[in-house]
Amino acid sequence: MKKALFILVAAGILAGIMLNTGCSSTNIYDVRGTWVFTGKYDGMDFDTILTFRGDKTQGTVTDELNATAAYTSDGYNVNFDLSIICFCKKDWKGYYVDKDYMEGTLNGCSSGTWTASRI
């Protein structure tokens, strides 16, 4: 009986720690807002500001020069096709590290990596 009670208490403590540190399966992130993206594409460093408007699952992303594209997000990942740097469309795929930081890849004429921080 004492062992079962100990296991139950330990499980409750662990669940509380996971909820407080963001390890919950209900942790859904919201991409809406303005982000600074930095990265490397085709051997060149880049940075740009992107703004996401819409709802949590889909909407429009706009860059500093008003180029726009549709985005989708499932609360853990974000995807959009946007042309920056050169004229070919790039497929941006990324995931949330936390509510204010993402990282991912982009592929188009070439490939690269990026990180993004919410402003």
C-alpha positions as a Markdown table, in Angstrom:
| # | Residue | x | y | z |
|---|---|---|---|---|
| 1 | Met | 0.0 | 0.0 | 0.0 |
| 2 | Lys | 2.8 | 2.4 | 0.9 |
| 3 | Lys | 4.6 | 1.6 | -2.4 |
| 4 | Ala | 1.4 | 2.3 | -4.4 |
| 5 | Leu | 0.9 | 5.6 | -2.6 |
| 6 | Phe | 4.5 | 6.6 | -3.2 |
| 7 | Ile | 4.2 | 5.8 | -6.9 |
| 8 | Leu | 1.0 | 7.8 | -7.2 |
| 9 | Val | 2.5 | 10.8 | -5.4 |
| 10 | Ala | 5.7 | 10.6 | -7.5 |
| 11 | Ala | 3.6 | 10.5 | -10.7 |
| 12 | Gly | 1.6 | 13.6 | -9.6 |
| 13 | Ile | 4.8 | 15.5 | -8.8 |
| 14 | Leu | 6.3 | 14.6 | -12.2 |
| 15 | Ala | 3.1 | 15.6 | -14.0 |
| 16 | Gly | 3.2 | 19.0 | -12.2 |
| 17 | Ile | 6.9 | 19.5 | -13.2 |
| 18 | Met | 6.1 | 18.7 | -16.9 |
| 19 | Leu | 3.2 | 21.2 | -16.9 |
| 20 | Asn | 5.3 | 24.0 | -15.4 |
| 21 | Thr | 8.3 | 23.4 | -17.8 |
| 22 | Gly | 6.2 | 23.3 | -21.0 |
| 23 | Cys | 6.4 | 19.6 | -21.5 |
| 24 | Ser | 2.7 | 19.3 | -21.7 |
| 25 | Ser | 1.1 | 17.7 | -24.8 |
| 26 | Thr | -1.4 | 20.6 | -24.7 |
| 27 | Asn | 1.4 | 23.2 | -25.4 |
| 28 | Ile | 0.1 | 24.7 | -28.6 |
| 29 | Tyr | 2.1 | 27.7 | -29.9 |
| 30 | Asp | 0.7 | 30.7 | -31.8 |
| 31 | Val | 2.8 | 32.1 | -34.8 |
| 32 | Arg | 0.8 | 35.3 | -35.2 |
| 33 | Gly | 2.9 | 38.4 | -34.7 |
| 34 | Thr | 6.2 | 39.7 | -35.9 |
| 35 | Trp | 9.4 | 37.7 | -36.0 |
| 36 | Val | 13.1 | 38.3 | -36.9 |
| 37 | Phe | 14.4 | 35.5 | -39.1 |
| 38 | Thr | 18.1 | 34.9 | -39.5 |
| 39 | Gly | 19.9 | 32.2 | -41.3 |
| 40 | Lys | 22.1 | 30.9 | -44.1 |
| 41 | Tyr | 20.8 | 30.3 | -47.6 |
| 42 | Asp | 23.1 | 29.2 | -50.5 |
| 43 | Gly | 26.1 | 30.0 | -48.4 |
| 44 | Met | 25.0 | 33.6 | -47.7 |
| 45 | Asp | 23.8 | 35.0 | -44.3 |
| 46 | Phe | 20.4 | 36.7 | -44.3 |
| 47 | Asp | 18.0 | 38.3 | -42.0 |
| 48 | Thr | 14.5 | 39.5 | -42.5 |
| 49 | Ile | 11.4 | 40.5 | -40.6 |
| 50 | Leu | 8.2 | 38.4 | -41.2 |
| 51 | Thr | 4.8 | 39.2 | -39.9 |
| 52 | Phe | 2.1 | 36.5 | -39.5 |
| 53 | Arg | -1.6 | 37.5 | -39.6 |
| 54 | Gly | -4.6 | 35.2 | -39.5 |
| 55 | Asp | -5.5 | 32.6 | -37.0 |
| 56 | Lys | -3.5 | 30.0 | -35.2 |
| 57 | Thr | -3.7 | 27.4 | -38.0 |
| 58 | Gln | -3.5 | 29.5 | -41.2 |
| 59 | Gly | -3.1 | 33.0 | -42.5 |
| 60 | Thr | -0.8 | 35.2 | -44.4 |
| 61 | Val | 2.9 | 35.9 | -43.8 |
| 62 | Thr | 4.4 | 39.2 | -45.1 |
| 63 | Asp | 8.0 | 40.3 | -45.4 |
| 64 | Glu | 9.6 | 43.7 | -45.1 |
| 65 | Leu | 9.0 | 44.4 | -48.9 |
| 66 | Asn | 5.4 | 43.3 | -48.7 |
| 67 | Ala | 5.8 | 40.0 | -50.4 |
| 68 | Thr | 3.1 | 37.7 | -49.1 |
| 69 | Ala | 2.4 | 34.0 | -48.8 |
| 70 | Ala | 0.0 | 31.7 | -47.1 |
| 71 | Tyr | 1.1 | 29.9 | -43.9 |
| 72 | Thr | -0.1 | 26.9 | -42.0 |
| 73 | Ser | 0.6 | 25.9 | -38.4 |
| 74 | Asp | -0.5 | 23.0 | -36.2 |
| 75 | Gly | 0.8 | 24.6 | -33.0 |
| 76 | Tyr | 4.1 | 22.7 | -33.2 |
| 77 | Asn | 5.2 | 23.3 | -36.8 |
| 78 | Val | 4.9 | 26.1 | -39.3 |
| 79 | Asn | 5.1 | 26.0 | -43.1 |
| 80 | Phe | 4.9 | 28.6 | -45.8 |
| 81 | Asp | 6.2 | 29.3 | -49.3 |
| 82 | Leu | 7.8 | 32.8 | -49.6 |
| 83 | Ser | 10.3 | 34.3 | -52.0 |
| 84 | Ile | 13.2 | 36.2 | -50.5 |
| 85 | Ile | 16.8 | 36.6 | -51.4 |
| 86 | Cys | 16.2 | 35.4 | -55.1 |
| 87 | Phe | 13.2 | 35.1 | -57.3 |
| 88 | Cys | 12.4 | 31.4 | -56.8 |
| 89 | Lys | 9.8 | 30.4 | -54.2 |
| 90 | Lys | 11.1 | 28.8 | -51.1 |
| 91 | Asp | 9.5 | 26.2 | -49.0 |
| 92 | Trp | 10.0 | 27.2 | -45.3 |
| 93 | Lys | 9.5 | 24.4 | -42.8 |
| 94 | Gly | 10.1 | 24.9 | -39.1 |
| 95 | Tyr | 9.1 | 24.0 | -35.6 |
| 96 | Tyr | 8.6 | 25.9 | -32.3 |
| 97 | Val | 11.4 | 25.6 | -29.7 |
| 98 | Asp | 9.3 | 27.7 | -27.3 |
| 99 | Lys | 6.6 | 30.3 | -27.7 |
| 100 | Asp | 9.0 | 33.0 | -28.9 |
| 101 | Tyr | 11.6 | 31.0 | -30.8 |
| 102 | Met | 11.5 | 28.7 | -33.9 |
| 103 | Glu | 14.0 | 27.1 | -36.2 |
| 104 | Gly | 13.9 | 25.3 | -39.5 |
| 105 | Thr | 14.9 | 24.8 | -43.1 |
| 106 | Leu | 14.2 | 26.5 | -46.4 |
| 107 | Asn | 14.4 | 24.9 | -49.8 |
| 108 | Gly | 14.0 | 26.4 | -53.3 |
| 109 | Cys | 16.7 | 27.3 | -55.8 |
| 110 | Ser | 19.1 | 26.0 | -53.1 |
| 111 | Ser | 18.7 | 25.1 | -49.4 |
| 112 | Gly | 19.4 | 26.7 | -46.0 |
| 113 | Thr | 18.6 | 26.9 | -42.4 |
| 114 | Trp | 16.9 | 29.6 | -40.2 |
| 115 | Thr | 16.1 | 30.6 | -36.7 |
| 116 | Ala | 13.4 | 33.1 | -35.7 |
| 117 | Ser | 12.7 | 35.2 | -32.6 |
| 118 | Arg | 9.5 | 36.9 | -31.8 |
| 119 | Ile | 9.7 | 40.7 | -31.6 |
